[in-house]
Amino acid sequence: MRRLLNALYASAAALAALCMFGLLCMVLLSVLSRQLQFHVPGTDAYAGYLMAGAGFLALAHTLKRGEHIRVTLILGLFKGGSRRAMEIFSLLLASLLACLFAFYSCRLVWQSIEFNDISTGNDATPLWIPQLAMALGTVIFALAFVDELLLEIRGQRISTESGELLRNE
């Protein structure tokens, strides 16, 4: 199961990287089209969709690597069992919020399909298509938080501290 979850997080990160590459292509196409004086409709909208997709699809991988911003000011006040209890509480709360975020993201996709919602730009893209990356990213993110919670409860969680504190100036 661990191998499957890690593969899921890595696959979402790979999709995020593909979105970033697509974003680069859209920006370059937009710049080139302006320089060569031809118009490609929708490049700005698609760049925005790809940027959102990259951000949402990278959430779970970033969480599992310990690279999310985490305020440890309150957690630092606790030691031993009380710190572990606060870790579990914070992971439980984060899991709940992530699950709600995933639910409402999926609901938004469903409503966009149901109402045939399209973008207001000249590309007229059905909005459920770019929203699908957000929904997928939030579902995997919620799964990653529940995974972290279960690992903490079992005592198997390896706390990955970000190296950001080491890179101060």
N, C-alpha and C positions, 0 to 999 in steps of 0.2 A: 504493500500500500504506500509506503514511504517513497519508493521509486516512482510510482505512478503520480503522486502529488508533486514531487520535485520535477518530473517531466512536464506536468501541467503548468507549473510556474515558469519553467524555462521556455515552454512553447508560447506562453502569453508574452514573455519578454522578447522572443524572436518575432512575434507578430508586431509588437511595439516597435522593434527595430525596422521591420518592413514598412510600417507606417511612417517612421522618420525618413526612410529613404524615399518613400512616395512624396512626402512633404518637400524634401529637397528637390525632387523632380518637378513638382508643381511650381515651386518658387522659381527655379531655373527657367521653366517654360514661360512663366509669366514675365520674367525679366527679358528673355530672348524675344518674346512676342512683341514687347514694347520697343525694343531696340530695332527689330526688323520690320516693325509697323504692320503686324497682322494680329488679329484678335482671336484668342482661344477663350470661349466663354466658360465661366465657372471655375477657373483656376484658383481664384482667391477662396471661394467657398470650399473647394475640395482640399485646399491646403489647411483650412480651418478644421474640416472634418478629420483629416489625417493627424493633425496635431492633437485633437481631443482623443482620438483613438490611441495614439502613442502614449499619452498620459494615463489613460485609464487602464490600458493593457499592461503597463509597467508597474502598477500599484502592488500587486502581490509579490512579484520578484523583488521589488525594493524593500518591502516589509520583511521578507524572509532573509534578506541580506543585512538587516538592521540599519538601513540607511534612511528610514523615515525620521523626520524631526520628532524627537521625543523629549518632553519636558520631565526631567527627573528630579526637579526641585523638591517635590513632596515625597517621592519615593526614596530620595536620599536621606530623609529623616528617619526612616524605619530600618531596622536590622532584623535578621533571622526570620522567624515565623511570621511576624507582623508585616515584614516587607513582602514575603511570599503571598500573604493574604491580599495585600494591596496590588501586587502584580496580577493575581487572579481576578480581583475586582476590576482592575483597569482593562484587562483582556476581555472579561465578560461584557463590560460596557462597550468596548470597541467592537466586539463581535456583534452585539445587538445593533449598534449603529450601522455597521457595515452590512448586516443582513437587511436592515430597513432600506439602506441606500440601494442595495441590489434589487430588492423587491420593487421599489418605485422606479428604478431604471428599466427593469423588465416591463413594468406596467406602462411606462411611457412608450416603449417600442410597440407594445400591443395596441395602445390607443392610436398611435400614428398609423399603424396598419389598418385599424378599424375605421378611422376617419379619412383615410387616404390623404394624409397630411404631406404636403410637398414644400420644398424650400421656396422662399419668396424671390430668389434670384432668377436670372434668366436660364439657369440650368434645370430648374424644376425637378430636383432630385427628390424621390420619395424619402422622407426623413427617417423612416425606420432603418434604412440601410446604414447611415453613419451612426445612428443611435445604437445599433447592434453592437458595435465595438465598445461603447460605454457600458451597455448591459453585461456583456461578456466579461469585461474587465472588473466590474463591480461584483459579479458573482464569484469570480476567482479570488478577488480580494477578500470577500466575506469568508470564503472557504479557507483562505490562508489565516485569517484571524481565528476562526474556530479551531484550525489545526494548532496554532500557537497556544490557544487556551487549553486544549486537551493535552498538549505536551507539557505545559506548566502544571496542570493538575496531576499528571502522572509522574512529575519530577524528571522528565526527560528533555526538557527545553534547554537548549544551549543558548545562553544569552549572548547575542552578537552585538558587541558595542561598536558603534561607528567610530572610525578613526578621525572624525571631524575635530575632536578636542585636541588631537595631536597636530592639526594643521593650522593652529592659530598663529597670529603674527605678533 
